[in-house]
Structure formats: structure tokens, C-alpha cells
């Protein structure tokens, strides 16, 4: 899912062709969310059988949080414009 400004570079500038040579803001926000999710997950015990479905749920949650952060950021930018 693409969000406003979610495809722009988190650091630096896009190349001339528009490609972001690093990570996007969406990927950055998802990675930051993942740190918090991982801290919570360390409190739980998981078996090997749980690993794949758990990883898929964590990835979905991280990007859902990133999308929400981008949407809120866009609302705040519009409010201050």
C-alpha cells in the first residue's frame, strides 16, 4: 500500500530516475516499529512451528504502523500548511 510521501527517500535524495537508492520513509517507519514489536516479542516464548506465521504477522503489523504514521504525518502537514 502506498501512502503520501511513503515512497520518498528517508535519507538524502532520489536519483535522477526517481529511484530511492536507500530506504523509503515507509520502510524506515516500519523498521522503527519493528524495534518496539521485537521488544514485546522478547517477553513471549515461541516454538519453531510458530516462527513463520509469527514473522508474517509481525511484518504486517510493522507496515500497518508505518502506514498509520505516514497518514498522521500527512494530516499534521496539512493542518500546519
C-alpha positions as CSV (number, residue, x, y, z in Angstrom):
1,X,0.0,0.0,0.0
2,X,1.4,3.4,-1.0
3,X,1.0,6.3,1.4
4,X,1.5,10.0,0.9
5,X,5.3,10.5,1.0
6,X,5.8,6.9,1.8
7,X,7.7,6.2,-1.3
8,X,10.1,9.2,-0.8
9,X,13.6,8.6,0.5
10,X,14.1,8.5,4.2
11,X,17.6,9.9,3.9
12,X,19.1,12.0,1.1
13,X,17.5,12.5,-2.3
14,X,16.2,10.2,-5.0
15,X,18.3,9.5,-8.1
16,X,17.5,11.3,-11.3
17,X,15.2,8.4,-12.4
18,X,13.2,8.9,-9.2
19,X,14.5,5.7,-7.6
20,X,15.4,5.9,-3.9
21,X,18.9,4.4,-3.5
22,X,18.4,3.8,0.2
23,X,15.2,3.1,2.1
24,X,11.9,4.8,1.8
25,X,10.1,6.7,4.7
26,X,7.6,3.8,4.8
27,X,10.4,1.2,5.2
28,X,12.1,3.4,7.8
29,X,8.9,3.8,9.9
30,X,8.3,0.0,9.6
31,X,11.8,-0.7,10.8
32,X,11.4,1.6,13.8
33,X,8.0,0.0,14.6
34,X,9.6,-3.4,14.3
35,X,12.1,-2.5,17.1
36,X,9.2,-1.9,19.5
37,X,7.4,-5.1,18.4
38,X,10.6,-7.1,18.9
39,X,10.9,-5.8,22.5
40,X,7.4,-7.0,23.2
41,X,8.1,-10.3,21.4
42,X,11.1,-11.0,23.6
43,X,8.7,-11.3,26.5
44,X,7.0,-14.3,24.8
45,X,8.2,-17.8,24.1
46,X,7.7,-19.1,20.6
47,X,8.4,-22.5,19.0
48,X,9.9,-23.2,15.6
49,X,6.5,-24.1,14.3
50,X,5.2,-20.6,15.3
51,X,8.1,-18.7,13.6
52,X,6.7,-18.4,10.1
53,X,3.2,-17.3,10.9
54,X,4.6,-15.0,13.7
55,X,7.0,-13.4,11.3
56,X,4.3,-12.7,8.7
57,X,2.1,-11.2,11.5
58,X,5.0,-9.0,12.7
59,X,5.8,-7.8,9.2
60,X,2.1,-6.9,8.6
61,X,1.9,-5.1,11.9
62,X,5.1,-3.1,11.3
63,X,3.9,-1.9,7.9
64,X,0.4,-1.2,9.3
65,X,2.0,1.0,12.0
66,X,4.2,2.7,9.3
67,X,1.2,3.4,7.2
68,X,-0.6,4.9,10.2
69,X,2.4,7.1,10.9
70,X,2.5,8.4,7.3
71,X,-1.2,9.1,7.4
72,X,-0.9,11.1,10.6
73,X,2.1,12.9,9.3
74,X,0.2,14.0,6.2
75,X,-2.7,15.2,8.4
76,X,-0.4,17.3,10.5
77,X,1.4,18.7,7.5
78,X,-2.0,19.8,6.0
79,X,-3.0,21.3,9.4
80,X,0.1,23.4,9.5
81,X,0.0,24.5,5.8
